Amino acid sequence: MPTESVSAPVLEVRGLQTHFFTHGGVVKAVDGVDLRVGGGEILGLVGESGSGKSITGFSVIGLIDAPGRIVGGSIRYLGEELVGAGERRLQQLRGKEIAMIFQDPMMTLNPVLRVDTQMVEAIHAHEKVGAAAALARARDTLAMVGIPSPQERLLSYPHQLSGGMRQRVAIAIALLNKPRLIIADEPTTALDVTIQAQILYEVQKLCRETGTAMIWITHDLAVVSGLADRIAVMYAGRIVESGAAADVVHRPSHPYTQGLVDSIPTRATHGSLLRQIPGMTPSLLQLPQGCAFRPRCGYASSACLTVPQAVDVPPQKTVRCWHALA
Ligand SMILES: Nc1ncnc2c1ncn2[C@@H]1O[C@H](COP(=O)(O)OP(=O)(O)OP(=O)(O)O)[C@@H](O)[C@H]1O
């Protein structure tokens, strides 16, 4: 069962703002995000498409290119400030201490190289170890992510593997250098539910066993409800609700989170139409005044014309809503 982590944070993000300076105006993709994840803990970062989840992840690993820029806030990795850190330091951290897993494993894998070559290269990029030791580590890591016959799979090219196997190899590459933090951006979305469930189980076990901190980015609240210790719900560049996973899913306080929970299919809703959140996500170039969710919200009042501050909702949630439900 997921437990509340008591360890010191591996990552602490405060007031992060990442904006894109486009011809059409300033896109505030991330606008004042606070996140915290401890060793062995899994944080689910959930929200609809375009809410700023990936840009939050890319900001942490220093992969924001023009016209985007981090314009405010702090990203502390084991206490070290990464906002403003040099590219050399960020390169040292990427792939070694902080790893990223993408929705498309081919963002990680090279189609023309065998798995063993790619894995040994990934080790050698950060560490001087002999070829035999590197290969043994590669094989053991493939076994860790549930790849059968890992010795044989080392000799495969990516195109010889199924989608699920390719994603497991990409996850294994992320794990090779024993990172302290993994940012996983929708890595199981394209896979069928059985493979997805297996991978989620293995990832959760790995985090617990190795003390790795993980941010799991997804649009699917159902996926993280069983995986994450804590959940942060993102809407239009801001975290609108965060807290222990069970609290967020079973006692949502923000009307947007309520809407996401209501759209999770359950046995009870089998065969009937699921409730959808009315309306569309707003353009980040033309955000409504005050709370960005206001035009879609059944609880909206004149108070919502002012941006809500984050408030604590017992036992341990933080919610940005004038009408937060206890
Ligand atoms: N290069 C860019 N130029 C301008 N705007 C950008 C750029 N990259 C991202 N954005 C803006 O940032 C917003 C957040 O994007 P992001 O990819 O983080 O969303 P997301 O929540 O991860 O959605 P998805 O699940 O679809 O990936 C987008 O709505 C987009 O408007």
PDBQT file of the ligand as one rigid body, heavy atoms in Angstrom, charges set to zero:
ROOT
HETATM    1  N1  LIG A 401       7.293  25.620 -27.673  1.00  0.00    +0.000 N 
HETATM    2  C1  LIG A 401       6.161  26.141 -27.196  1.00  0.00    +0.000 A 
HETATM    3  N2  LIG A 401       5.726  27.352 -27.609  1.00  0.00    +0.000 NA
HETATM    4  C2  LIG A 401       4.599  27.903 -27.123  1.00  0.00    +0.000 A 
HETATM    5  N3  LIG A 401       3.820  27.316 -26.196  1.00  0.00    +0.000 NA
HETATM    6  C3  LIG A 401       4.192  26.111 -25.750  1.00  0.00    +0.000 A 
HETATM    7  C4  LIG A 401       5.379  25.462 -26.219  1.00  0.00    +0.000 A 
HETATM    8  N4  LIG A 401       5.479  24.265 -25.598  1.00  0.00    +0.000 NA
HETATM    9  C5  LIG A 401       4.409  24.182 -24.782  1.00  0.00    +0.000 A 
HETATM   10  N5  LIG A 401       3.642  25.281 -24.858  1.00  0.00    +0.000 N 
HETATM   11  C6  LIG A 401       2.396  25.575 -24.129  1.00  0.00    +0.000 C 
HETATM   12  O1  LIG A 401       2.487  25.003 -22.862  1.00  0.00    +0.000 OA
HETATM   13  C7  LIG A 401       1.232  24.412 -22.509  1.00  0.00    +0.000 C 
HETATM   14  C8  LIG A 401       1.500  23.253 -21.609  1.00  0.00    +0.000 C 
HETATM   15  O2  LIG A 401       2.073  22.203 -22.371  1.00  0.00    +0.000 OA
HETATM   16  P1  LIG A 401       2.404  20.786 -21.741  1.00  0.00    +0.000 P 
HETATM   17  O3  LIG A 401       3.021  19.956 -22.816  1.00  0.00    +0.000 OA
HETATM   18  O4  LIG A 401       3.155  20.949 -20.478  1.00  0.00    +0.000 OA
HETATM   19  O5  LIG A 401       0.954  20.227 -21.406  1.00  0.00    +0.000 OA
HETATM   20  P2  LIG A 401       0.585  18.811 -20.807  1.00  0.00    +0.000 P 
HETATM   21  O6  LIG A 401      -0.276  19.081 -19.613  1.00  0.00    +0.000 OA
HETATM   22  O7  LIG A 401       1.792  17.985 -20.594  1.00  0.00    +0.000 OA
HETATM   23  O8  LIG A 401      -0.312  18.245 -21.959  1.00  0.00    +0.000 OA
HETATM   24  P3  LIG A 401      -0.154  16.899 -22.820  1.00  0.00    +0.000 P 
HETATM   25  O9  LIG A 401      -0.706  15.828 -21.939  1.00  0.00    +0.000 OA
HETATM   26  O10 LIG A 401      -1.003  17.156 -24.020  1.00  0.00    +0.000 OA
HETATM   27  O11 LIG A 401       1.305  16.761 -23.127  1.00  0.00    +0.000 OA
HETATM   28  C9  LIG A 401       0.560  24.051 -23.822  1.00  0.00    +0.000 C 
HETATM   29  O12 LIG A 401      -0.800  24.302 -23.728  1.00  0.00    +0.000 OA
HETATM   30  C10 LIG A 401       1.166  24.981 -24.811  1.00  0.00    +0.000 C 
HETATM   31  O13 LIG A 401       0.265  26.055 -25.018  1.00  0.00    +0.000 OA
ENDROOT
TORSDOF 0
